[in-house]
Amino acid sequence: MMLYFGFVLTLVMYVVAVLVNRRWSNPLTTPLFLATILVVAVLLLSGVSYAEYNDSAKYITYFLVPVTVCFAVPMYRQLPLLKRHVLPILLAVFIGVASSVLTVIMICYFFGLGDIVARSLVAISVTTAIAIGITHELGGVVALTVSSVIVTGILGASISDVVCRKLGLRNPIARGLAIGNAAHAAGTTRAMQMGPIEGATSSLAIVLSGVMTAIVAPFAVHLFFG
């Protein structure tokens, strides 16, 4: 019975979250965020451990790689547009990466959180696979990295639309770059719902921010923590 418990529970809770979001649309009912809360609630109430849940939900993770590769499709469809704005895109992503990395470093440095925390959180806005690699190279704690990346993605996907509206960010390229740069794959799913250009630029931002973070993060960590 437990063999597919996590798999079924995750799918059911996500469907419930989608239905709730269609009825009451706001950041707190964003499907990814709400589904996560519902799954956690069920596990706590049922007494099922995370290890048991994860063992029966692992089949979902098999789809992560092909789903990530599928992000290339909207990029390809918008390739002419992306080529016309290549320099602003590169500059915007670099600024976003530098801001993310330096913010984490400065908080850890001035609040005395130590270099281990900094090494674990410096890739907080990068998609999980790349973030794990960066953390390994820097000697951080992978578990802290993964949990932080997940929270960042869910939070970004939940509030991205609201933040864009509040800031008056209407340009689809700018919206997509901001979301992909800050909230990686989870945010990109939301960007794709906004429009094809947002989805394409967000997908591109995931790749570029991952590469740039892998270059900038080690330099920043060694500069402040040696």
Number of C-alpha atoms within 10 A of each C-alpha: 5 13 12 14 16 23 19 15 19 18 15 15 20 20 14 16 22 19 14 16 17 13 10 12 13 14 18 14 20 22 25 22 21 22 22 15 14 18 19 14 12 13 16 12 9 9 9 15 10 13 9 14 20 15 15 19 21 13 13 14 11 10 10 12 10 9 12 13 10 12 20 15 13 19 21 13 13 16 13 10 15 19 10 10 11 11 10 13 20 17 11 18 25 19 14 21 28 17 12 21 23 17 13 19 26 15 13 20 17 9 9 10 13 14 20 16 18 28 30 25 27 30 30 30 29 34 26 22 12 18 24 23 14 25 27 15 12 20 13 20 17 19 12 16 25 21 14 18 24 20 16 21 27 23 20 27 28 24 17 23 19 13 14 16 11 9 8 9 14 10 11 19 21 18 24 29 30 26 32 37 33 30 31 32 28 24 30 31 20 26 28 19 10 15 12 18 24 29 31 29 30 35 31 26 31 27 18 20 30 23 14 17 27 22 12 18 25 17 12 20 21 12 10 14 13 8
